[in-house]
Amino acid sequence: MTVTIYHNPRCSKSRGTLALLRERGIEPLVIEYLTCPPSAEQLKQILSLLGMSPRELLRRKEAKETGLDDPNLSDQELIAGMVANPVVIERPIVIKDGKAALGRPPEKVLGIL
């Protein structure tokens, strides 16, 4: 069983989700996505697992700051922008056995464990 968390150590929700996993005896593969962002293909896969559109996975404030809040941008353009500016990606994202959950709040990831 491999569990992966796309993690930002400066984010309280991300730290809380990581702690929740570890409290349950799960030592996940931790990907600090700000320094090691997912590729466009990986991001498409993550979005598919989450059942979300790229726009739904955008952090509003950061999207506005980077110009990715433009309603005319296509999904492909949003994904390219997310790869180039990973700070706009909502976090944390936990993946296990072909399922994914956004840890907002952290307890939401329990449904895929």
Secondary structure, DSSP 8 states (H G I E B T S, - for coil): --EEEEE-TT-HHHHHHHHHHHHTT---EEEETTTS---HHHHHHHHHHHT--TGGGB-HHHHHHHTTT-TT--HHHHHHHHHH-GGGB-S-EEEETTEEEE-SSGGGGGGG-
